[in-house]
Amino acid sequence: MHESAGMAKTRKTMRAAAIDRFGPPRVLKLRTLPVPDIAANEVRIEIHTAGVGSWDAEMRGGWWPFGKARFPRILGTDGSGRIVAKGKRVRRFRAGDRVIAYHFANPKGGFYAEYVAVGESHVGHAPRGLDLRLAGAIPVTGLTALQGVEALRLKKGDSVLIHGASGGVGTLAVQFAKLAGARVFATASGRSGVALVRRLGAEDAVDGRTSNLTAAVRGFASGGFDAVLAFAGGKPLARCVDALKPGGRLVYPNGVETPSKRKGIRVRTYDGKPGVRQFQRLRRAIEASKLKVPILARYRLADAARAQERVRKGRILGKIVLRVR
């Protein structure tokens, strides 16, 4: 262990929601496990709030493309908290700093725990204006939303269709697109989803499963959309892509089920990535947009299995989180 002198000492064990094998939500149980040590380029974070995503449930169920999984495995890819220790090479943070962090497959364990050890480049200062309850919901979703909007290279007045706008990523992307000066048309999940994205700034929105989607999008941008940002796939996305003008841009994160290629449409895929500059850009965008972070439900750490059951049911408007601290 390479902790800087004078860092606050933590206890040797912690509570964590972990799995001993892949399986249904019931395999996720509250355990007492060792607090992870930190290397010279790592920090230890006392977790306040952890995000819960569909990818966490997929990992629990057996999707593990990172080599052989070792058990027990603490789930969770992101969250918020305070720095309690840092390695001797860490310069950007001090003990007590409010931070957010994201590591998709952290070898030292995930964020469904009282403490996490993570590399400095996977950590950013928490934005002003968000308490740690809300900040814990945004590392993965915020980076993915912002980097998608950035990939579109939106100009003031551009029309953009955000498909799947009422989920954890889409609700933030609507606000970042508005910050860029775009006119936003959104597809959402059900009446509640439509109402939510309109409150967040979309000029117009419809249920993504509606049969008159084509007519609705043409009514918003009769000459075609400049861009489509997709967080959901399938047949409705094909109709959204059909609404692009010649030379329009389609951007989506890897993993979205996309339609066949269209001639004259520029396509870009991406993954939301952490990094020093990425977290800095995210913080500036959050503060400039006065970001609203919709939270659908909060669960205790001990109820992590219930949280993942809720994710499995779908139709998540905003984000689900775990209250750790």
C-alpha beads as a LAMMPS data file, in Angstrom:
LAMMPS data file: protein, C-alpha beads

325 atoms
324 bonds

1 atom types
1 bond types

-500.0 500.0 xlo xhi
-500.0 500.0 ylo yhi
-500.0 500.0 zlo zhi

Masses

1 110.0

Atoms # bond

1 1 1 0.000 0.000 0.000
2 1 1 1.312 3.461 -0.910
3 1 1 -0.865 5.891 1.049
4 1 1 0.322 9.444 1.639
5 1 1 1.294 10.276 5.184
6 1 1 -1.424 11.891 7.268
7 1 1 -4.364 10.359 5.436
8 1 1 -7.334 9.379 7.557
9 1 1 -7.290 5.723 8.589
10 1 1 -10.265 3.605 7.616
11 1 1 -11.357 0.393 9.244
12 1 1 -10.182 -2.896 7.785
13 1 1 -13.591 -4.227 6.702
14 1 1 -16.641 -2.734 5.018
15 1 1 -20.161 -3.584 3.946
16 1 1 -20.535 -4.347 0.240
17 1 1 -23.156 -5.839 -2.088
18 1 1 -21.371 -8.660 -3.890
19 1 1 -21.907 -11.892 -5.765
20 1 1 -20.227 -15.281 -5.264
21 1 1 -21.506 -16.537 -8.617
22 1 1 -23.416 -15.290 -11.630
23 1 1 -27.191 -15.593 -11.468
24 1 1 -30.503 -13.799 -10.796
25 1 1 -30.783 -10.776 -8.498
26 1 1 -30.989 -12.946 -5.379
27 1 1 -27.289 -13.877 -5.731
28 1 1 -26.442 -10.261 -4.874
29 1 1 -26.009 -10.187 -1.093
30 1 1 -24.668 -7.851 1.577
31 1 1 -21.220 -9.038 2.661
32 1 1 -18.451 -7.964 5.013
33 1 1 -15.286 -7.673 2.920
34 1 1 -11.825 -6.113 3.260
35 1 1 -11.448 -2.407 2.561
36 1 1 -9.336 -2.224 -0.639
37 1 1 -5.737 -1.040 -0.453
38 1 1 -4.586 1.734 -2.783
39 1 1 -1.602 1.980 -5.097
40 1 1 0.521 5.087 -5.628
41 1 1 -1.772 6.446 -8.390
42 1 1 -5.074 5.590 -6.682
43 1 1 -7.479 7.152 -4.214
44 1 1 -9.806 5.586 -1.706
45 1 1 -13.325 7.015 -1.729
46 1 1 -15.876 6.686 1.051
47 1 1 -18.968 6.105 -1.079
48 1 1 -22.074 8.172 -0.437
49 1 1 -24.268 7.168 -3.413
50 1 1 -23.751 4.520 -6.095
51 1 1 -25.440 4.391 -9.477
52 1 1 -27.432 1.344 -10.567
53 1 1 -27.499 0.573 -14.287
54 1 1 -28.711 -2.130 -16.642
55 1 1 -25.052 -3.022 -17.271
56 1 1 -24.658 -3.902 -13.569
57 1 1 -27.519 -6.378 -13.885
58 1 1 -25.976 -7.833 -17.040
59 1 1 -22.676 -8.366 -15.213
60 1 1 -24.476 -10.049 -12.323
61 1 1 -26.233 -12.316 -14.797
62 1 1 -23.013 -13.526 -16.410
63 1 1 -21.909 -10.941 -18.974
64 1 1 -18.242 -10.515 -18.137
65 1 1 -16.036 -9.637 -21.150
66 1 1 -13.004 -8.820 -19.005
67 1 1 -11.312 -12.202 -18.656
68 1 1 -12.064 -14.698 -15.919
69 1 1 -14.279 -13.244 -13.189
70 1 1 -13.012 -13.511 -9.622
71 1 1 -15.407 -13.931 -6.720
72 1 1 -16.610 -12.436 -4.507
73 1 1 -17.285 -9.645 -6.998
74 1 1 -18.541 -6.250 -5.804
75 1 1 -20.830 -4.762 -8.445
76 1 1 -21.304 -1.124 -9.409
77 1 1 -19.503 1.050 -11.951
78 1 1 -19.895 4.584 -10.574
79 1 1 -20.805 6.786 -7.668
80 1 1 -20.018 9.776 -5.471
81 1 1 -18.319 10.301 -2.142
82 1 1 -15.331 11.843 -0.370
83 1 1 -11.629 11.119 -0.622
84 1 1 -10.332 9.471 2.566
85 1 1 -6.860 8.409 1.357
86 1 1 -4.623 8.953 -1.657
87 1 1 -1.521 7.363 -3.109
88 1 1 1.806 9.176 -3.014
89 1 1 1.673 10.091 -6.725
90 1 1 -1.804 11.647 -6.571
91 1 1 -1.735 15.453 -6.911
92 1 1 -5.261 16.474 -7.993
93 1 1 -7.102 15.513 -4.815
94 1 1 -6.911 15.984 -1.073
95 1 1 -8.580 14.183 1.825
96 1 1 -12.154 15.403 2.194
97 1 1 -12.666 16.375 -1.471
98 1 1 -16.153 15.700 -2.832
99 1 1 -15.775 13.546 -5.929
100 1 1 -17.506 11.462 -8.560
101 1 1 -15.917 8.390 -10.104
102 1 1 -16.445 5.841 -12.864
103 1 1 -14.611 2.583 -13.546
104 1 1 -16.471 0.026 -15.640
105 1 1 -14.589 -3.071 -14.477
106 1 1 -12.496 -1.958 -11.544
107 1 1 -10.149 -4.829 -10.608
108 1 1 -10.338 -3.766 -6.934
109 1 1 -14.109 -3.975 -6.780
110 1 1 -17.135 -1.893 -7.650
111 1 1 -19.123 0.917 -6.078
112 1 1 -21.816 -1.088 -4.256
113 1 1 -19.644 -0.717 -1.163
114 1 1 -18.712 1.644 1.647
115 1 1 -15.262 2.181 0.106
116 1 1 -13.742 1.887 -3.356
117 1 1 -10.121 2.156 -4.520
118 1 1 -9.802 3.608 -8.012
119 1 1 -7.187 5.177 -10.262
120 1 1 -6.917 8.973 -10.145
121 1 1 -7.837 9.346 -13.840
122 1 1 -11.206 7.704 -13.130
123 1 1 -12.150 10.423 -10.625
124 1 1 -13.425 13.988 -10.984
125 1 1 -14.362 16.755 -8.578
126 1 1 -18.081 16.828 -7.853
127 1 1 -19.880 19.701 -9.654
128 1 1 -21.002 22.711 -7.670
129 1 1 -24.759 22.805 -7.245
130 1 1 -25.210 19.028 -6.901
131 1 1 -25.205 17.338 -3.522
132 1 1 -23.622 13.893 -3.277
133 1 1 -27.049 12.207 -3.530
134 1 1 -27.519 13.579 -7.044
135 1 1 -23.849 13.516 -8.008
136 1 1 -23.770 9.750 -7.462
137 1 1 -26.238 9.287 -10.312
138 1 1 -24.238 11.068 -13.014
139 1 1 -20.724 9.724 -13.670
140 1 1 -21.601 7.039 -16.262
141 1 1 -24.749 8.701 -17.558
142 1 1 -23.265 12.200 -17.596
143 1 1 -20.111 11.224 -19.462
144 1 1 -22.108 9.167 -21.965
145 1 1 -24.666 11.919 -22.530
146 1 1 -22.141 14.737 -22.893
147 1 1 -19.781 12.827 -25.171
148 1 1 -22.700 11.893 -27.412
149 1 1 -23.777 15.521 -27.696
150 1 1 -20.174 16.592 -28.314
151 1 1 -19.845 14.007 -31.105
152 1 1 -22.790 15.617 -32.914
153 1 1 -20.947 18.964 -33.126
154 1 1 -24.204 20.846 -32.702
155 1 1 -24.498 24.480 -33.725
156 1 1 -26.974 26.976 -32.362
157 1 1 -30.342 26.382 -34.001
158 1 1 -29.607 22.809 -35.149
159 1 1 -32.501 20.393 -34.838
160 1 1 -31.683 17.188 -32.967
161 1 1 -33.849 14.152 -32.298
162 1 1 -32.910 12.374 -29.055
163 1 1 -34.310 8.856 -29.112
164 1 1 -34.713 7.209 -25.712
165 1 1 -34.606 10.527 -23.904
166 1 1 -36.339 9.617 -20.648
167 1 1 -33.681 7.238 -19.269
168 1 1 -30.653 8.023 -17.145
169 1 1 -28.508 9.076 -20.119
170 1 1 -31.199 10.659 -22.268
171 1 1 -32.524 13.006 -19.585
172 1 1 -29.054 14.531 -19.263
173 1 1 -28.443 14.594 -23.033
174 1 1 -31.582 16.710 -23.538
175 1 1 -30.144 19.352 -21.218
176 1 1 -26.647 19.263 -22.742
177 1 1 -28.124 19.607 -26.248
178 1 1 -30.082 22.640 -25.068
179 1 1 -26.876 24.067 -23.600
180 1 1 -25.342 23.745 -27.081
181 1 1 -28.206 25.832 -28.516
182 1 1 -30.036 23.031 -30.327
183 1 1 -33.774 22.609 -30.863
184 1 1 -34.610 19.281 -29.215
185 1 1 -37.279 16.796 -30.215
186 1 1 -37.360 13.750 -27.925
187 1 1 -38.868 10.293 -27.886
188 1 1 -39.592 8.964 -24.425
189 1 1 -41.242 6.090 -22.566
190 1 1 -44.962 6.613 -21.996
191 1 1 -46.840 9.742 -20.962
192 1 1 -44.747 10.224 -17.837
193 1 1 -41.550 10.053 -19.865
194 1 1 -42.863 12.571 -22.385
195 1 1 -43.826 14.972 -19.598
196 1 1 -40.414 14.544 -17.959
197 1 1 -38.302 15.383 -21.007
198 1 1 -40.482 18.393 -21.780
199 1 1 -39.850 19.693 -18.254
200 1 1 -36.136 19.239 -18.890
201 1 1 -36.211 21.476 -21.958
202 1 1 -37.274 19.478 -25.024
203 1 1 -39.381 21.657 -27.307
204 1 1 -41.508 18.654 -28.214
205 1 1 -41.675 14.980 -27.295
206 1 1 -43.673 11.853 -28.102
207 1 1 -43.897 8.293 -26.861
208 1 1 -41.262 6.399 -28.847
209 1 1 -43.655 3.519 -29.453
210 1 1 -46.418 5.639 -30.968
211 1 1 -47.680 4.629 -34.384
212 1 1 -47.616 8.214 -35.677
213 1 1 -43.946 8.811 -34.865
214 1 1 -43.113 9.583 -38.499
215 1 1 -45.771 12.293 -38.704
216 1 1 -44.690 13.787 -35.396
217 1 1 -41.030 14.125 -36.349
218 1 1 -41.867 15.602 -39.753
219 1 1 -44.065 18.159 -38.070
220 1 1 -41.135 19.332 -35.947
221 1 1 -38.516 19.483 -38.718
222 1 1 -40.189 19.453 -42.111
223 1 1 -36.869 19.669 -43.937
224 1 1 -35.355 16.865 -41.887
225 1 1 -33.294 16.792 -38.702
226 1 1 -29.673 17.842 -38.566
227 1 1 -28.827 15.084 -36.096
228 1 1 -30.108 12.045 -34.216
229 1 1 -28.681 10.924 -30.866
230 1 1 -29.922 7.432 -30.034
231 1 1 -29.979 5.693 -26.655
232 1 1 -32.535 3.077 -27.728
233 1 1 -32.747 0.967 -30.864
234 1 1 -35.136 -1.202 -32.841
235 1 1 -37.771 -0.231 -35.389
236 1 1 -38.603 3.157 -33.814
237 1 1 -34.966 4.217 -34.312
238 1 1 -35.228 3.320 -38.007
239 1 1 -38.090 5.824 -38.337
240 1 1 -36.026 8.440 -36.495
241 1 1 -33.098 7.908 -38.875
242 1 1 -35.474 8.278 -41.833
243 1 1 -36.191 11.804 -40.542
244 1 1 -32.574 12.938 -41.023
245 1 1 -31.829 15.368 -43.818
246 1 1 -29.177 14.417 -46.410
247 1 1 -25.778 14.706 -44.763
248 1 1 -27.329 14.401 -41.303
249 1 1 -25.477 12.867 -38.364
250 1 1 -26.400 9.771 -36.378
251 1 1 -24.528 9.134 -33.106
252 1 1 -25.123 6.331 -30.621
253 1 1 -23.247 4.469 -27.876
254 1 1 -21.962 1.015 -28.716
255 1 1 -24.561 -1.624 -27.886
256 1 1 -27.590 0.182 -29.317
257 1 1 -29.467 -1.931 -31.860
258 1 1 -29.275 0.169 -35.016
259 1 1 -30.986 0.038 -38.439
260 1 1 -29.214 -0.759 -41.693
261 1 1 -26.914 1.922 -43.085
262 1 1 -28.466 4.834 -44.948
263 1 1 -26.772 6.486 -47.890
264 1 1 -25.709 10.066 -47.191
265 1 1 -25.939 9.728 -43.391
266 1 1 -22.821 10.208 -41.275
267 1 1 -22.672 7.653 -38.457
268 1 1 -20.497 7.624 -35.355
269 1 1 -20.449 5.175 -32.454
270 1 1 -18.727 5.736 -29.132
271 1 1 -18.362 4.668 -25.504
272 1 1 -18.628 7.125 -22.637
273 1 1 -15.084 7.306 -21.278
274 1 1 -13.630 8.707 -18.055
275 1 1 -10.469 10.785 -17.893
276 1 1 -9.146 14.003 -16.391
277 1 1 -10.303 16.226 -19.275
278 1 1 -13.568 14.331 -19.667
279 1 1 -14.497 14.915 -16.033
280 1 1 -13.504 18.569 -16.318
281 1 1 -15.754 19.069 -19.363
282 1 1 -18.589 17.260 -17.627
283 1 1 -18.279 19.445 -14.559
284 1 1 -18.334 22.645 -16.655
285 1 1 -21.388 21.469 -18.621
286 1 1 -23.275 20.475 -15.468
287 1 1 -22.626 23.811 -13.805
288 1 1 -23.412 25.839 -16.952
289 1 1 -26.687 24.012 -17.610
290 1 1 -27.769 23.966 -13.936
291 1 1 -28.377 20.288 -14.574
292 1 1 -31.450 18.574 -13.179
293 1 1 -30.880 14.908 -12.287
294 1 1 -34.121 12.892 -12.194
295 1 1 -33.961 10.073 -9.628
296 1 1 -36.679 7.436 -9.965
297 1 1 -35.847 5.530 -6.776
298 1 1 -33.257 5.224 -4.004
299 1 1 -32.503 1.918 -2.308
300 1 1 -30.377 1.058 0.696
301 1 1 -27.125 -0.800 0.058
302 1 1 -28.693 -3.837 1.735
303 1 1 -31.464 -3.726 -0.885
304 1 1 -29.179 -3.787 -3.929
305 1 1 -30.914 -6.934 -5.209
306 1 1 -34.272 -5.109 -5.097
307 1 1 -32.740 -2.215 -7.022
308 1 1 -31.595 -4.578 -9.764
309 1 1 -35.024 -6.234 -9.834
310 1 1 -36.477 -2.799 -10.534
311 1 1 -33.968 -2.241 -13.341
312 1 1 -35.000 -5.552 -14.890
313 1 1 -38.620 -4.387 -15.088
314 1 1 -37.589 -1.552 -17.422
315 1 1 -39.229 1.817 -18.124
316 1 1 -36.772 3.656 -15.885
317 1 1 -37.451 7.396 -15.977
318 1 1 -34.178 8.957 -14.911
319 1 1 -31.876 6.954 -12.645
320 1 1 -31.937 4.411 -9.815
321 1 1 -29.303 4.748 -7.079
322 1 1 -28.103 3.063 -3.904
323 1 1 -27.893 5.075 -0.687
324 1 1 -24.634 3.836 0.829
325 1 1 -23.693 6.536 3.318

Bonds

1 1 1 2
2 1 2 3
3 1 3 4
4 1 4 5
5 1 5 6
6 1 6 7
7 1 7 8
8 1 8 9
9 1 9 10
10 1 10 11
11 1 11 12
12 1 12 13
13 1 13 14
14 1 14 15
15 1 15 16
16 1 16 17
17 1 17 18
18 1 18 19
19 1 19 20
20 1 20 21
21 1 21 22
22 1 22 23
23 1 23 24
24 1 24 25
25 1 25 26
26 1 26 27
27 1 27 28
28 1 28 29
29 1 29 30
30 1 30 31
31 1 31 32
32 1 32 33
33 1 33 34
34 1 34 35
35 1 35 36
36 1 36 37
37 1 37 38
38 1 38 39
39 1 39 40
40 1 40 41
41 1 41 42
42 1 42 43
43 1 43 44
44 1 44 45
45 1 45 46
46 1 46 47
47 1 47 48
48 1 48 49
49 1 49 50
50 1 50 51
51 1 51 52
52 1 52 53
53 1 53 54
54 1 54 55
55 1 55 56
56 1 56 57
57 1 57 58
58 1 58 59
59 1 59 60
60 1 60 61
61 1 61 62
62 1 62 63
63 1 63 64
64 1 64 65
65 1 65 66
66 1 66 67
67 1 67 68
68 1 68 69
69 1 69 70
70 1 70 71
71 1 71 72
72 1 72 73
73 1 73 74
74 1 74 75
75 1 75 76
76 1 76 77
77 1 77 78
78 1 78 79
79 1 79 80
80 1 80 81
81 1 81 82
82 1 82 83
83 1 83 84
84 1 84 85
85 1 85 86
86 1 86 87
87 1 87 88
88 1 88 89
89 1 89 90
90 1 90 91
91 1 91 92
92 1 92 93
93 1 93 94
94 1 94 95
95 1 95 96
96 1 96 97
97 1 97 98
98 1 98 99
99 1 99 100
100 1 100 101
101 1 101 102
102 1 102 103
103 1 103 104
104 1 104 105
105 1 105 106
106 1 106 107
107 1 107 108
108 1 108 109
109 1 109 110
110 1 110 111
111 1 111 112
112 1 112 113
113 1 113 114
114 1 114 115
115 1 115 116
116 1 116 117
117 1 117 118
118 1 118 119
119 1 119 120
120 1 120 121
121 1 121 122
122 1 122 123
123 1 123 124
124 1 124 125
125 1 125 126
126 1 126 127
127 1 127 128
128 1 128 129
129 1 129 130
130 1 130 131
131 1 131 132
132 1 132 133
133 1 133 134
134 1 134 135
135 1 135 136
136 1 136 137
137 1 137 138
138 1 138 139
139 1 139 140
140 1 140 141
141 1 141 142
142 1 142 143
143 1 143 144
144 1 144 145
145 1 145 146
146 1 146 147
147 1 147 148
148 1 148 149
149 1 149 150
150 1 150 151
151 1 151 152
152 1 152 153
153 1 153 154
154 1 154 155
155 1 155 156
156 1 156 157
157 1 157 158
158 1 158 159
159 1 159 160
160 1 160 161
161 1 161 162
162 1 162 163
163 1 163 164
164 1 164 165
165 1 165 166
166 1 166 167
167 1 167 168
168 1 168 169
169 1 169 170
170 1 170 171
171 1 171 172
172 1 172 173
173 1 173 174
174 1 174 175
175 1 175 176
176 1 176 177
177 1 177 178
178 1 178 179
179 1 179 180
180 1 180 181
181 1 181 182
182 1 182 183
183 1 183 184
184 1 184 185
185 1 185 186
186 1 186 187
187 1 187 188
188 1 188 189
189 1 189 190
190 1 190 191
191 1 191 192
192 1 192 193
193 1 193 194
194 1 194 195
195 1 195 196
196 1 196 197
197 1 197 198
198 1 198 199
199 1 199 200
200 1 200 201
201 1 201 202
202 1 202 203
203 1 203 204
204 1 204 205
205 1 205 206
206 1 206 207
207 1 207 208
208 1 208 209
209 1 209 210
210 1 210 211
211 1 211 212
212 1 212 213
213 1 213 214
214 1 214 215
215 1 215 216
216 1 216 217
217 1 217 218
218 1 218 219
219 1 219 220
220 1 220 221
221 1 221 222
222 1 222 223
223 1 223 224
224 1 224 225
225 1 225 226
226 1 226 227
227 1 227 228
228 1 228 229
229 1 229 230
230 1 230 231
231 1 231 232
232 1 232 233
233 1 233 234
234 1 234 235
235 1 235 236
236 1 236 237
237 1 237 238
238 1 238 239
239 1 239 240
240 1 240 241
241 1 241 242
242 1 242 243
243 1 243 244
244 1 244 245
245 1 245 246
246 1 246 247
247 1 247 248
248 1 248 249
249 1 249 250
250 1 250 251
251 1 251 252
252 1 252 253
253 1 253 254
254 1 254 255
255 1 255 256
256 1 256 257
257 1 257 258
258 1 258 259
259 1 259 260
260 1 260 261
261 1 261 262
262 1 262 263
263 1 263 264
264 1 264 265
265 1 265 266
266 1 266 267
267 1 267 268
268 1 268 269
269 1 269 270
270 1 270 271
271 1 271 272
272 1 272 273
273 1 273 274
274 1 274 275
275 1 275 276
276 1 276 277
277 1 277 278
278 1 278 279
279 1 279 280
280 1 280 281
281 1 281 282
282 1 282 283
283 1 283 284
284 1 284 285
285 1 285 286
286 1 286 287
287 1 287 288
288 1 288 289
289 1 289 290
290 1 290 291
291 1 291 292
292 1 292 293
293 1 293 294
294 1 294 295
295 1 295 296
296 1 296 297
297 1 297 298
298 1 298 299
299 1 299 300
300 1 300 301
301 1 301 302
302 1 302 303
303 1 303 304
304 1 304 305
305 1 305 306
306 1 306 307
307 1 307 308
308 1 308 309
309 1 309 310
310 1 310 311
311 1 311 312
312 1 312 313
313 1 313 314
314 1 314 315
315 1 315 316
316 1 316 317
317 1 317 318
318 1 318 319
319 1 319 320
320 1 320 321
321 1 321 322
322 1 322 323
323 1 323 324
324 1 324 325
